[in-house]
Amino acid sequence: MTARVYTGDIRRQLPRTGRSAYTIRQDSPRTIRVSRDGPSARVWLEMLAARLQRDGYSTELQEPTAIRPLRLRITRKHART
């Protein structure tokens, strides 16, 4: 079972990655998606995923489609401490 994910917690992780051109979207109380346009979007999202995984989040890099950009799906598998 997943626990609630807060956008504020994810936003605090973003400045530490050294970039600011991103989109963050709360899709449900338990899911957040982050995307970034640009030539290094995949590298940036992979770096963010590694940082979030160290903090206990579950991440999934979702490939782009005809209408959606490359994005990182973020959930949390355990309760917030």
Secondary structure, 3 states (H helix, E strand, C coil): CCECCCHHHHHHHCHHHCCCCCEEEEEECCEEEEECCCCCHHHHHHHHHHHHHHCCEEEEEECCCCCCCCEEEEEECCCCC
